[in-house]
């Protein structure tokens, strides 16, 4: 059989494809209702098939609509009553999706559509007149067909639960936008130089929200731990912003050694997703390690323990007996007074003292995280404090973190 004969055969026999595949009573009822529709409302194959596909158990709405039309010997309308030929012009919008997605890495996607209210109204009119229930809505039909076409062309999958990117196609305003899912990361850092602050000041024009002045990063300079980490992440993943959640903090003059301080990063609008990161990343005084992707950043405060070394200087000479009282501090809970009279309690698990002189000494302390160390030494709204126990004003000159352990 030649090609022309095959085409002729298909055209003349396609009206029989569902005759033996669906319930004949249901098919007959669908035909009767289709005749009623055609009396007043010309429909395209997509919209016609959609009205009966669910009840007949047919997957392809377009093929079913063509079958019903051929059976009833009806011509294709110049304009569909419901969609106004929107369904036959979806390819234009799919091409827009392909064009704007070229700069992004993703393997799953989801499509959202914004239609003219009049389209929904006409769709509801048809379904109401014929009392059709359980019918796929026109909006779902649009996104379904666009998703199938887009998926075939660039070989990615639809994911309704957790897509890498979400497309929004606005048919009212004739535009298409893409929004990638944020990438969430967890890592640790060690800091081996002094004089580097932990946090970066936000852009003074937008207060960290992102604007043209800061190139939408939220920060304009990168001379802190936050700045160095954000700059690396933004460049590596092609992200717009890197929002960091810290687990504890340290002074500009402090070192963070040992296993390092854990932190979380949320990358906003990343263009790249499949990045192979080295085990250790040197950022000139900052060493990041153990970076990995996670599914969620904890919403509640993360509890942790710290091992910290402090250099302390007292205003007066300290007796040996008072030093013994300080070592016994591990038997008490530290009470920290916050704003509005709120109290927080932290525990100390061990204290080791090294006396340098009559007025200066070092402490190696293991405790719950979250103790404001300088206030704990000076006695500013912290009870008991090192100053109160030693009965003289004390000042923390320096403190370094040797170990930070997350407890939950």
C-alpha positions in Angstrom: 0.0 0.0 0.0 1.5 3.4 -1.0 1.6 6.4 1.3 -1.4 8.1 -0.4 -3.4 4.9 0.0 -2.4 4.7 3.7 -3.5 8.3 4.3 -6.8 7.7 2.5 -7.4 4.5 4.6 -6.7 6.3 7.9 -8.9 9.3 7.0 -11.8 7.0 6.2 -11.4 4.6 9.0 -10.4 6.8 12.0 -14.1 7.2 12.9 -14.1 3.5 13.8 -11.2 3.6 16.3 -13.3 3.9 19.4 -16.2 1.7 18.3 -14.9 -1.4 20.0 -12.8 0.3 22.7 -15.4 2.1 24.9 -18.7 1.4 26.4 -21.3 1.7 23.6 -24.0 3.1 25.9 -21.7 5.8 27.1 -20.5 6.5 23.6 -24.1 6.8 22.3 -24.9 9.3 25.1 -21.7 11.3 24.3 -22.8 11.5 20.7 -26.2 12.7 21.6 -24.8 15.4 23.8 -22.3 16.4 21.2 -25.2 17.0 18.7 -26.8 19.3 21.3 -23.6 21.3 21.6 -23.1 21.6 17.9 -26.6 23.2 17.5 -25.4 26.4 19.2 -21.7 26.2 20.0 -18.9 25.2 17.5 -16.0 23.5 19.4 -12.5 22.6 18.3 -11.4 18.9 18.7 -9.6 19.6 22.0 -12.6 21.2 23.7 -15.1 18.8 22.2 -13.1 15.7 23.3 -12.5 17.1 26.7 -16.2 17.1 27.4 -16.5 13.3 27.2 -12.9 11.9 27.6 -13.1 11.3 31.3 -16.4 9.4 31.2 -15.2 7.3 28.2 -11.8 6.7 29.7 -10.0 8.2 26.7 -6.6 9.8 27.1 -6.3 11.9 24.0 -8.9 14.7 24.0 -8.0 15.9 20.6 -8.3 12.4 19.0 -11.6 11.8 20.7 -13.0 15.2 19.5 -11.9 14.4 16.0 -13.6 11.0 16.2 -16.9 12.5 17.4 -16.8 15.2 14.7 -16.2 12.6 12.0 -19.0 10.5 13.3 -21.4 13.4 13.3 -20.0 14.7 10.0 -19.3 18.1 11.3 -16.7 20.5 9.9 -13.9 22.1 11.8 -15.1 25.6 13.1 -13.3 28.8 12.1 -13.4 29.7 15.8 -13.9 27.5 18.9 -16.7 28.8 21.1 -14.8 28.1 24.3 -11.1 28.7 23.7 -11.3 30.9 20.6 -8.6 28.7 18.9 -6.3 29.0 21.9 -5.7 25.3 21.9 -4.5 25.2 18.3 -2.0 28.0 19.0 -0.3 26.6 22.1 2.9 25.9 20.1 3.8 29.6 20.1 3.8 29.7 23.8 5.7 26.5 24.1 8.4 28.0 21.9 8.6 31.0 24.3 9.1 28.6 27.2 11.9 26.9 25.4 13.6 30.2 24.6 13.5 31.6 28.2 14.6 28.3 29.7 17.8 28.0 27.7 19.9 29.6 30.5 18.6 27.3 33.2 19.5 23.7 34.2 16.5 21.6 35.2 15.2 18.1 34.8 11.6 18.6 36.1 9.1 21.4 35.6 5.5 22.5 36.1 3.3 25.0 34.2 0.8 27.4 35.5 -1.6 29.3 33.2 -3.5 32.6 33.5 -6.5 32.7 31.1 -9.1 35.3 30.2 -12.0 35.0 32.6 -14.4 34.9 29.6 -12.8 31.5 28.5 -13.6 30.1 32.0 -17.1 31.5 31.7 -17.8 29.9 28.3 -16.4 26.6 29.5 -18.6 26.7 32.6 -21.6 27.5 30.4 -21.2 24.4 28.2 -20.7 22.1 31.2 -23.7 23.6 33.1 -26.1 23.4 30.1 -25.4 19.7 29.6 -24.9 19.0 33.3 -21.4 17.5 32.7 -19.5 16.5 35.8 -15.9 15.5 36.4 -14.8 17.3 33.3 -11.2 18.5 33.0 -11.2 22.3 33.1 -9.9 24.4 30.2 -7.0 25.6 32.3 -5.9 22.1 33.1 -6.3 21.2 29.5 -4.0 24.1 28.4 -1.2 23.2 30.9 -1.6 19.5 30.1 -1.1 20.0 26.4 1.7 22.5 26.8 3.4 20.2 29.3 3.3 17.2 26.9 4.7 19.3 24.0 7.4 20.9 26.1 8.4 17.6 27.7 8.8 15.9 24.3 10.9 18.7 22.9 13.6 19.1 25.5 13.3 15.8 27.3 12.3 16.9 30.8 9.5 15.6 33.1 6.5 17.2 34.6 6.6 17.2 38.4 3.5 18.3 40.3 5.0 18.1 43.7 8.5 19.4 43.7 9.6 20.8 40.2 13.0 22.4 39.5 11.3 25.3 37.7 7.8 26.6 37.4 6.6 28.4 34.2 3.8 30.9 34.4 2.1 31.6 31.0 -0.2 34.6 31.1 -2.5 34.5 28.1 -4.1 37.7 29.1 -0.9 39.8 28.9 0.8 37.5 26.4 4.0 36.8 28.4 5.8 33.9 29.9 8.1 33.8 33.0 10.2 31.1 34.6 10.8 30.7 38.4 13.4 28.2 39.4 13.1 26.5 42.8 15.6 27.7 45.4 18.6 25.5 46.1 19.2 24.8 49.8 22.7 23.9 51.0 24.3 23.1 54.3 28.0 23.4 55.0 30.6 24.4 57.6 33.4 27.0 57.6 36.6 27.6 59.5 38.1 31.0 59.8 41.9 31.3 60.2 42.4 35.1 60.0 41.4 37.8 62.4 39.7 41.0 61.4 37.0 39.5 59.2 33.4 40.1 60.3 30.8 37.3 60.0 27.9 39.3 58.5 27.8 41.7 55.5 26.0 45.0 55.7 22.9 45.0 53.4 22.6 47.3 50.4 21.6 50.7 51.8 19.4 51.4 48.8 17.1 48.3 49.2 18.0 47.1 52.7 19.0 43.7 51.4 15.9 43.0 49.2 17.8 43.4 45.9 17.8 46.3 43.5 19.6 47.7 40.4 22.3 49.3 42.6 23.4 46.0 44.2 22.7 44.0 41.0 19.8 42.4 43.0 22.3 40.6 45.3 21.1 42.4 48.4 24.7 43.3 49.3 27.1 45.6 47.5 30.4 44.5 49.1 32.0 41.1 49.7 34.4 41.8 52.6 33.0 39.4 55.2 32.4 35.7 55.7 28.8 36.3 54.4 30.1 38.3 51.5 32.8 35.8 50.4 30.4 32.8 50.7 27.6 34.7 48.8 29.9 35.8 46.0 31.2 32.2 45.5 27.6 30.8 45.5 26.2 33.5 43.2 28.9 33.0 40.6 29.0 29.2 40.9 25.2 28.6 40.6 24.4 31.7 38.6 22.1 32.7 41.4 20.5 36.1 42.1 21.0 36.0 45.9 22.5 33.8 48.6 20.7 34.1 51.9 22.6 32.6 54.8 21.3 31.3 58.1 23.9 31.1 60.7 24.2 28.7 63.6 25.8 31.0 66.2 28.1 33.9 65.6 31.6 35.2 66.5 33.5 38.4 66.7 35.4 40.0 63.9 38.6 39.2 65.8 37.6 35.6 66.6 38.9 32.4 64.9 36.8 29.4 64.1 38.9 26.3 64.0 38.4 22.6 64.5 35.3 21.2 62.8 34.0 24.7 61.9 30.8 26.5 62.2 27.7 25.0 60.4 25.5 27.2 58.3 22.7 27.1 55.7 22.4 28.8 52.4 19.3 29.5 50.3 20.1 30.3 46.6 17.5 32.5 45.0 16.8 32.2 41.3 19.7 29.8 40.5 20.4 29.2 36.8 22.6 26.1 37.4 21.6 23.2 39.6 23.9 20.3 38.7 27.2 21.6 40.2 29.9 19.3 41.4 31.4 21.0 44.5 34.9 20.1 45.9 35.1 18.8 49.4 37.0 21.9 50.5 36.6 25.4 49.1 39.3 28.0 50.0 37.9 31.6 50.1 41.0 33.5 51.3 40.9 33.0 55.0 37.7 31.1 55.0 37.6 27.3 54.3 34.2 25.8 53.5 33.8 22.1 53.6 31.1 19.4 53.7 28.8 21.3 51.5 25.7 19.4 50.4 22.2 20.0 49.2 19.3 19.6 51.6 15.5 19.6 51.3 14.7 22.0 54.1 16.3 24.7 56.2 15.2 24.3 59.9 12.5 26.8 60.8 13.2 26.4 64.6 16.4 27.6 66.2 19.1 24.9 65.9 20.6 23.8 69.3 24.3 23.3 69.5 27.3 23.0 71.9 30.5 25.0 71.7 34.0 24.6 72.9 35.5 28.1 73.2 38.8 29.6 74.4 38.6 33.0 76.0 41.3 35.5 77.1 40.2 37.5 80.0 41.6 40.4 81.9 40.4 41.6 85.4 40.5 45.0 86.9 42.0 43.8 90.2 44.1 40.9 91.5 42.2 37.7 91.9 42.6 35.3 94.8 43.0 31.5 94.2 39.8 30.8 96.2 37.7 32.8 93.8 39.2 30.9 90.9 38.0 27.7 92.4 34.5 29.2 92.6 34.7 29.9 88.9 35.6 26.3 88.1 32.5 25.2 89.9 30.4 27.4 87.6 29.6 24.3 85.6 27.2 23.2 88.3 24.9 26.2 87.6 22.8 27.3 84.7 23.5 30.6 83.1 20.5 33.0 82.9 20.5 35.4 80.0 18.1 38.4 80.2 16.8 39.5 76.9 14.3 42.2 75.9 10.9 42.5 77.5 12.1 40.6 80.6 12.5 37.3 78.6 14.9 34.8 80.1 17.0 32.2 78.4 18.9 29.5 80.2 22.1 27.8 79.1 24.3 25.1 80.7 28.1 25.0 81.1 29.6 21.5 81.0 33.3 22.1 81.7 35.7 24.9 82.5 39.5 24.8 82.5 41.5 27.7 83.7 45.1 28.8 82.9 46.4 31.7 84.9 48.6 34.1 83.1 49.2 36.6 85.9 47.4 38.0 88.9 44.9 39.8 86.7 44.8 37.9 83.4 43.8 34.3 82.7 42.5 32.0 79.9 39.4 29.8 80.0 38.6 26.8 77.8 34.8 26.2 78.2 32.3 23.8 76.8 28.7 24.9 77.0 25.4 25.3 75.2 25.5 27.6 72.2 24.0 31.0 72.4 25.8 32.4 75.5 26.8 36.0 74.7 30.4 35.6 75.8 31.4 39.2 76.3 28.3 39.9 78.4 28.8 36.7 80.3 32.3 37.8 81.3 31.4 41.4 82.0 28.1 40.6 83.8 25.8 42.6 81.5 22.3 41.1 82.1 23.8 37.6 82.6 23.7 35.7 85.9 25.9 34.4 87.3 28.8 36.0 85.4 32.6 35.8 85.6 32.8 39.3 87.0 30.3 38.6 89.8 32.1 35.4 90.8 35.5 36.9 90.8 34.2 40.0 92.6 35.9 42.4 90.1 35.2 43.8 86.7 36.4 41.5 83.9 36.7 42.0 80.2 36.9 39.4 77.4 39.8 40.4 75.2 39.5 37.6 72.7 37.6 34.4 72.1 38.0 31.6 69.6 35.8 28.7 68.8 37.5 25.3 68.8 34.5 23.0 68.2 30.8 23.4 67.4 28.5 20.5 67.6 24.9 20.5 66.5 22.7 18.6 69.1 19.5 18.4 67.0 
